[in-house]
Amino acid sequence: MKWLVKLLAKLFFKLLYRVEVKGLENYHAVDQTQQPMLIIANHVSLIDGPLLELFLPGKTTFMVDKGHTKKWHERWILGMGDYFTVDMHSPYAAKHMIEELRSGKQCMIFPEGRITTTGALMKIYDGTGMVAAKSNAAILPVHIDGALLSKFSYLDGTRFSFIKSFWFPKITLSIAPAQQLKVAKNMKGHQRHHVLTEQVASMMRLSAYLGTIEQQNLYAALLQAKAKFRAKAVCVEDINDQALSLKKIVLASKVLGRALHNALGDEKRVGLMLPNVAGMPASFFALQAYGYVPAMINFTAGNHAIRSACETAELRTIITSQRFIDAFELQPLVRELSSSVRFILLEEVRETIGIGAKLAGLFTAAGALPGAGVNPDSEAVVLFTSGSEGAPKGVVLSHQNIISNIEQISAMLNLLPGEQLFNALPTFHSFGLTAGMLWPILKGGKVFFYPSPMHYHQVPEMAYQKNARLIFGTDTFFSGYARKAHPYDFYSLRALVAGAERLRPETRQVYADKYHQPIFEGYGVTETAPVLSVNIPTAFRHGSVGQFLPMVEYRLEPVQGIEQGGRLFVKGPNIMLGYLKPDNPGVLQPPEGGWHDTGDIVEVDTDGFVWIRGRAKRFAKIGGEMVSLTAVETYINKCHPEGHHVVVSVADERKGEKLVLVTDDQSLSRQSVIDAAKKENVSELMIPKTVLLVEQVPMLGTGKTNYPAVQELVEQQLVK
């Protein structure tokens, strides 16, 4: 009779939840006659066990905590399969599972030991790794996608009032390739358990990525998000009280996209110059819908840099807004570039859209537009490097680069459907584009756009008013907010994420002391779409930039004169298609062998945490010794945290190079720098020979220090 119950249950799940199983070939690749199989999966709902029992091949034995067998419906659900109950806190629990595996049974453990109440992976218990290691089992990771949005999850709306669950969401079970735990034979005790647990956690993050990644372009991903999440729920808001839902963004992509297509014709790359307003995602996806490649224009870069960017990417047209031009006083820029670039104003485009065009948009199938069939590996967007160390280059990212990075981020730091993200980072910055705009839209989240990250008083207040759950920024911006914010402004946040520049310990400390909030530091570069690593609540180490995202490969090449770390090269699905360089406009130059040279000197510890030691270009050779300019800034910042301090090097006849400190801290002098060096016990070579006081250290619109401008300033001052 039990077989009939299982058959009916499987039919019920198949019809109502449209259950799909992917990766069955990975299951069959394991030879269970040679080694036992231990299945692991994320735990998102009460129906996870039956799903795995009904839809995975073979007969699976489940280890279940006895706390989950007290209610009748729990016992009824578990009765569909073969299980044994244990006390998860008892040392005998693991022993029982090891015996089951050694007897030849196919066994299953939820490494988290409980159903998630955050939507993300919870902590991983040591027992899973120990069981797999002692039984020499092959670990088969399975990712359950979709059940989190069901009525059987623990996101019941009490803690997450923005979550709206479904009775019958589509559920997908994705089976990843089996893996074997690897640990040194001489490793014992707590260290061994720690290494095994870290490997299991890494497997589950990789499984989450493999279980959600698809080969698709950005426009197709938008259509998929509209079908999967609440299409009419607001997903974009801005300071002008403009609101968009997924349904409205898709409609705008059809209507506005058609109007732009009439004006653009056969152009390929098109400049897009807008601030953080609702019109940005509408315009971005309107271009994507008709197969155009937006080139994101950094309107803070200056006329010369913008002209260079247009020439490098061979842009004939820039789409912008008259209201934006007036508000940011960009009339001189428009006049200067108009001789070589055409400006299309969105206000004028909207005037051409009549009732007929709107009705046509309503009845046009979104999936029939040219953008829906674009090759995922083709160009999706052009960004430009910050120019913090030289002339900006065009960085060409494919659709798959960006889609991959979104799923890589989600495997580490989740965003729940409807969850509010506050984004003041500009979308001409890769961090602001991928994480700040596309991630929330394509993952069913909600983003509030604020036009400038440098409004230090207004940003914390708006984050407070909007009950933001996540906020992104740089050290410079977070430091500015800390000086202006009320201690309660960040009460609703569950994560503050810093990137783009090094997070100073002083900034982290003030958020811990004043706001009782941690800042999760990450790391990335424009060329990697951009995120490479990030700290998360379950894997965090102060001072590091976290662990690498799933599927990121790396190698460190030694640098002469630098003993700690090496030059970081990375490879993965998020690595750019290539550069467009000013000396060869329009010609794509791909990274050699798929490896990108980040130019950063890093160390990677035994637990996989990444430590940035400095830029390769930000080392000075003084008296034959390599000195990190970042390390010099670090000890000065530690002793004088209030100012903005930048150290550069200039030529010196006697020692090759010498250090110059540029600061806006009027209380700082060379003697106070010498005192700081003594206090921190650093080498005399790390003491700047000259201190230049300025009203404001040159900055880029992205929040980074403008090093070329600082270098030029120093050289001009020293000549005088």
N, C-alpha and C positions, 0 to 999 in steps of 0.2 A: 504493500500500500504506500510505503514511503516513496517509491519510485514514481508513483502517479502524482503525489503531492509535488514532487520536484519538477515533474514535467509540466504540470499546470502552472507552477510558480515561474518557471522559465518562460513559458508562453506569455504569462501576465507581464513580466518585466520587458520581454521583447516587444510586445505590442504597445505598452503604455510609455516605457522609458526609451524605446528605440535603441536598445543597448547594442553597441558596436564593439567588437573586439579587434584590436590591431596588434600585430607583432606575434602571431601564433607561431611563426617560424622560429622565433627565439626560444619559445617553450620547447619545441620539438628538437632543437639543437642540443639540448642537455641530455646526455646519456645517463639515465638514472640507474642503469645496471653497474656503472662505474663509480658514481658518487651520489649521495642523497641531494635532494632539491629543497631549498628553503625559500619560500615565496615571502616577499615583504611588500607592503603597500602603504600608501598614505591613508589616514583614517578620517573620513569627512562626514560620515553619516551612519545611522543605525542599520542601513541596508547594505553596507559594504561587504560584510561576511557572506550573506546570501548571493550577492552579485558574483563574488569570486568563486564560491562553491558551484553555482549554477553554470557559469560561463567559461571557467577554465577547465582544460582537459584533466583527466585523472581524478582520483579521489584524494581530497585534501583534508588533512587533520589540522584543526585550528587550536591554538592556545589562547584561552579566554580568561580574563581576570574574573574571579568569582563575583566581584562587585557588579558585573554586567549580567547576572543571572537571577536577580532578585524579583524582577517584574515578569508577569506572565507573558507579555508580548515579546520580551527579550528571550525567554526560554523557548517560545514558539518559533521565533526566527532562527535561533541557533539549532533548533531541532531538525532543520532542513539538511544539516551537514554533520560531519564527524568532528567533535570537539572534546577537549578536556579542560576543566577549570583549574586555575592555580591562584595562589596569592602572589600577585606581581612583586610584592615586597619580600617574598621569601626566597632564600638562596636555593631552595629545592625546585623552584619553578623552572629554572634553566636546565637543571639536571633531568627533569622529566622530558623536556623537549629534545634534549640530546639523545636520550634513550629512544624516543620515537623515530628520530631521524636515522639513527644507527640501525634500527630494525627494518629500514627500507621504506618507510612511509614518506609521502610527499606532505610536507608540513608548511604552515603559514603563521607568521607573526606580524602584528602591527607594531613596528618599532617604537611608535610614539606612546603606545600603551593606553591611549584614550582618544576619543573623538575630538578633533580640533575645535576650539572655541574662538579662534582668531582668523580662520580661513587659510592660514599658512601652516607649514610644518611646525609641530610643537617640539619639545626637547626629545632627543632620542635616548632611550634607556640602554645601559651597558649590556644587558642580557642578550640582545640580538647578535651583536658581534661575537660575544663569547660562545654562544650556541653554534654559530656558523663555523667558528675557528676550531672548536673542539670536535665537531662532527665532520669537519672537512667538507662541508656542504657547498654546493654551487648556489649562489644567491640570485634569485630571479626577481628583479624589481617590477612592480606593476603600479601604474599611476591611474587613479580613479578620477575622472573629470566629469563634472556635471552634477554629481550627487550632492555637492556642497550647496547647490541652489534648491534642493528638494525640501519638502516639509519634514524630512527625517534628519536634517542636519541640526547642529546645536547653535546655529546662527538664527535664533528665534525672534529677533527683533527687540529684545529687552536691552541688550547692550548695543546692538547694531540696528538702530531704528531705521536706518536708510536701506537696509536689506529687505527686498521683497522676494519671498521664496515662491517656488512653483510646485504644483502637485506632481507634474510629470515632466521634468526637464530631460533633455536627451543626455544619456550617460555613455561615456566611452571608457573602455578599459584598454590601456596601452601597455604591452609587455615589452620591456627593454631587454637587451642582450644580457645573459647571465654573466656574473662576475665572481671572482674569487678573492677573498680577503688575503692581504699580504702583510706579514709582520715579521720582524727579525726574530729568530729563534731565541736569542739571548735576552729579549725584552720580556720583563716579568711584571706582575702585580698591576698597580694602578696605571702605570705608563702604558702597559700592553692594552688594558681595557680602554684607555683614552684613545689610543691610536685606532683600535678596532671600531669604536663608536664613531670617530671622525670619518672613517671610511664608509660606514653605513650611511651617515648623514650625507656625505658627498654623493653616494649612489642614489639616494632618494631625490636630491636636488637635480641630478642628471636625469633621473626618471621623469621628474616633473617637466623638465624642458622637452625631452623626447616625446612625452605624452601630449604636449600641446602644440609643438611646432608644426607648421604646415608650409608647403611651398605655395606662396601666394603673393600677389602684389598688394599695395596699400589700399587701393580702391576696393578690391575684393574683400580685404580684411574689414573695411568699413561696412560693407554690405552684410558680412557675416555677423559683425557685432550688432547691427540693427536687428537681425533675425534672432540672435541669441539672447539679447538683454531687453530691457524695457525701452522700446523704440520711442515712446512718447515722453519719457522722463528726461528732465533737463540734464544735459551732460556738459554744457559750456555756459559760463556766465562771465560778464565783464563789468568793469567799473561804470559803464554807461547803462547798466541794467538791461543789456541785451542778453537774451537767453536762447540757446539752441538745444534741441534734442537730436538724437541720432537720426530720427525721421526727417527733421528739418535740414540737417547737414547733407543727407542724401539728396533731398529735394533741391537744395542750393547747388549741389554738385551737378545736377542735371540742368537746371535753369541758367544759373550763372556760368556754368561750364560751357553751355551752348553759345551764350553771348560772347564769351571770351574766345571761343573757337572761331567764331565769325570774324573776330578782329585779328587773331594771331595766325590763322592759316596754317602753313606748313612749318612754322618755327618749332624748334625742339626744346631748347633750354630757355626759360622765361624768368626774368628777375621778379622777385616778390619782396616788396619793401613795406611792411606794416608792423605796427607795435602789437602788444598783447591785447587784442580785442577779439570779439567773436567773429569779426570779419576775416581774421587770419585763418582759422581752420576751414571756414566756408570757402575762401579763395584757394587754399592749398588743395582741398579735395576737388574743387571745381577743375583745377588744372589736371589733377590726377585722373579724373573721370574721362578726360579727352586725350590722355597719353602724353601730356606735356611734363617737362622736368622742371620743377621750381628751383631757382637758384636764390637762396636766402641772402638778401642784401643787408649787411651790417651798416645801418644808417649812422652809427656813431664813429665809424672808422675814418671819416674825413674824405674830402672830395677826391684826392689823389688815389687813395686806396680803393674807393668805390669804382673810379674809372678803370683802374687796373683790373679789378675783379670782373667788370663787364667785358673787358678785352680778353681776359684769360678764358672766360667761359663762353666767349663769342655771343654775348647777349645783344639782341636788337631791341628788346622791349622790357620795361619794368612796370609791373602792376603796383599801384599804390593808391592813396586816398588824399584828396584835397584837404580834408579836415585834418588828417595826420600831418601833411606838409605844413599847414598853417600852425598847428599846435606845437610842432617841434622846430619851427622856423627853418625849414629846409629849402626855401625858395632859391637861395644861391646855388645849392647843389643841383636842383632841377635845371636852372638856367645854364649852368656850366656843362651838364651832361646832355642837354637836349640836342646838341649838334650831332651827337653820335648815337644816342639812345632815345627811343620813343617812350613816352610815359602815358600809360593808360590809367585813367582815374576811375575808381569803382563807382563814384557818384554818377559819372557820365554813362557808364555801362548800364547801371540800374535804370536810367531814364529810357534806355532802348528796349527794356524788357516790358512788354505789354501783357495784357490779360491773355492773349493768345499763346504767348511763349510760356506763361505760367501754367496754363491748362495743358499745353503740350508736355511740359515737364511732369505734371501729375500722371499723365497716361503713358509716358515713356518708360519702358522697362529698364531699370537701373543696370541690370546685368547685361543689357545689350549695348551699352556705351563702349567706346574703344578702350577705355582704361581698364575694363573688366578682364580683357584678354591680354593685357601686357605681360610679357615674360618677367617672372619674379627676379630673374638675375640681371635684368636690364637696369639702366639708370633710373633712380627714383627722385633724387634730390642732389643739389650741389650746395655744399657749405664752404665757408672760407676759413682757413686757419686764422687764429686770433691776431697774428702779426706781433706777438709778444716778444719774438726773437728774430724778426726779419720780415721780408716781404710776404704777404699772405698768398697762399696757394689755394686753388680750388680742390676740394675733396669731394669725390663722386661716390655716393653711397647707392647701393642697389636696394630694391624693395626688400629682397631677402635679408640683406644686411640689417635693415631696421627692424623687420619682423622678428628676426633671430634675436636681436638685442632686447626687444620688448619681452620675449619669452625667457631669455636668460635672466633679465631683471626680475621677472615674476617668479622664477624658480627660487630666488633668494629673498626678495622683499615683496610680499603680495600687496595687491590693491583690490579691495572687495568691490563688487558692483554697487554703484551709487555712492561710494566713499569719496569724500571731498578732498581734493588736492589743491593747494594754493601755489600758483606759479607766477612769480614775478621775473623769472629768467627769460631773456629775449629768445625768440625762436630762431634767430640767426645764429644762436649758439647751440651746438649739438645736444647739450644737456637739456636746454629749454625745449628743443624740438622733440627729441625722442621721449625723454622721461617726463617733461613738463606738459606736452600737448598730446602726442600720439598715444602714449601709454594709457592715460586715463580714458581717452575716447575709445580706443580699440578694445579695452578691457572692461567696458561698461561702467567706468568710474565717472567722476564729476570733477571738472577743473574750473577754478575761478582764476581768470586772467587779470593780472595787475600790470599796468604799462611800464613801471620802472622799479627795479630792485633797489634803487638808491634813495627812495623815499623812506628814510629810516624811521620816521615817526608813524607814517600812515600804514606801512606794511604790517607791523605787529597788530595795530588796531583792526585792520581789515581781516587778518587771520582770526582774531578774536570774534569779530562780528559774524564771520562766516562759519564758525565752528570747524575750522580746518583740521583735517586729520593728518595730513602730510604736508611738508613744505621743503622746498629745495633752495639751496643758496651756496654762496662761496664764503670763505673765511672773512673776507672783507665785508660782505653784506651782513652776515650773522653778527660780526663784531659791531657794526653800525646799529643793528636792531637792538642789541643788548644795551646800548647807551641810551636808547629812547623808550624802550618798551616798559609797560607796567608788569610787575611780577606775575600777574594772572593772565596776561595776553595769550600765552601759549598753553593754556590749561587743557584744551581739547586735543592737542597734538599727540599722536602716538609715535611719530618719527620725524626728526629733522635730519635731512641728509645733505652733507656738504661734499662738494667736488670742485673741479676746475683749478684749484690751488690748494696748497698745504693748509690744513687746519691747525692753527696754533694751539698749544696746550692751554694758553690763557683764555682763549675763546671757549674751549670745551669746559674749562673750570667755571667760568662765569655762568654758563647755562646750567651747570650742575648746582651751583650755589644759589643763584638768584631765581631760576625758573624750575629747578628740580627736573630738568629734561636732559637726556643724553643726546649728543649729536653723532650720527652714524656717518663716519667718513668713508668716502668711496674714491675711486680713481678711474680715469678714462681719458681718452684723447679723441679729437674729432674724427680721426681716421678709423676708429673702432665703433662708431655709431651711437654713443661714445663709451659706454660703461664697460670696464674690464674687471673691476673688483669692488667689493663693498662689504663693510661691516654690517652685521644683522644681529638682532637680539640673541639668537642662539649660537652665534659665532662672532665674537667681538674681542678685539684687542686694542687697547688704547695706544695711539701713536702710529698704528698700522693703517693701511687703507683696505683692510679686510682680505678675504680669500677670493681667488679668481672665480668668475662665473663659469657655469657648466660649458664645456666644449672649447674653452680657451686654452690653447697650448702656449707654452712659453719656453724661451731659452735665454740664458744670461751669457753674454760674451765679455771676457775680461777687458778691462781698460787700463792701459799702462799708467802706473802711478797711483791707482786707486785700489786699495786692498780689500775694502768691504763692498761686496756686491759686484754687479756687472751691468752692462748695457742691456736693457730689456728689449727683446724681440717677441712679438706675439703673432699667433695665427688662429683663425677660427671663422665661423660663419658670419661674424659681424665685422670682419676686416674689409675695408673699402675696396671698390673696384680699382681705384687708382687716383693719381693726382692730375690736375690740370695746372700747368706751370706757366708763369708769365712769359718765359722765354720761348714757349712753344704752345701758343693758345689753341684751345680746342682739341688738343691731342691727349688722349688718355694714356697715362704712364702707370701701369699696374705694379703693385709691390712684387719684388722678386721672389718667386717661389711661394707666393701667398703670405710671406712673412713681412710684418711691418716693424720698422725700427722706431721705437718710441722716443729714443734719445734720452731716456731717463735711466739713471743709475739706481738700481733697486737690489734689495735682498729678499729672499723668500725663505722663511724659517721652516722647521720640520713639520709644523702643523699647516703649512700652506699659506700663512699670512704674509702679505706683501708690505715691505717697508721701503718707502721712497727715500733715497739718500741725496738726491739732487738731479738736476739736469746735467747732461754731459757737457753742454755749453756753459754751464754755470759753475765751472771749476777754474781756479786761477793757479798758475804755476809760479810759485814764489820761492826763490832760492833753491830750485830743483824739486820742491815738494808740491803736491797737488792739494789745494785748499778748496773746500766746498763753500761757495758763497751762501748757500742755503743754511749750512751749519753756523756760519758767522751770524746770519740774521736770527737764527734760533736763540743763541745765547743772549743777544741784545734784546730780543723780544721778551725773553723770560725775565730779565731784570727791569725792562722798561716797556711794559705791556700796553701802555696807553697810546703810543705813537705808531706811525706807519714807517717802517724802516726797510730800506732797500740797499743792498751792497752790490757794487759793480767793481770791475777791475780795469785798470788802465796800464799802459806801458810804463816800465820803470828801468832806467839805464843800469842801475846797480843790481837789482834782484829779478829782473825780467818783467814782473808785474807788481802792482801794489793795489791795495783795497781802498775804496772810497765809500763812505756811508752817506746816503741821502735820507733825510728824515724830516718829518713835519713836527717833531717834538722839540719845542723851543728850549726845554730844560736840559737837553742832551748836549754834551761836549765830548771832546776826545778823552778827557780825564775820566768822565763817567763811564765811557766805553772801556777804558783800561781797567777801571774798578770792576766792571761787570765781567771782564775776561778773567781777572784774578779770582773773583768769587766762583766762577764756573770752572776754574782751573783749566783753561784752554791755552793752546800754544800761542806764543807771541806772534807767530805768522798770521794768526787769525784776528789780529787787532788792526782795524782800518787806520791808515795813516792820515786821512783827511775826513772831516765831518762837514757836510754841506746841509744847512738848514733851508728848507723851502716851505712855502705856504701850503702847498698841496703836492703830494707825490703823483706824477702822471699815471693815469689809470685808463684802461680800456673799458668799453661799454659792457663787456662780459664780466667785469669785476676783477680781472687780473691786472697785475702791475704792467705798465707799458715799458718794458725794459729797453727797447730801442730809444724811446724818448728820454728815459732816465740816463742812459749812456751818453746821448747827445748833450743833455743838460750838463753832465759832469765834464765832458770834454770841453764844452764852451767855457765853463767856469774856470777850469784849470788853465786854459789858454790866457784868460784875463789876468 
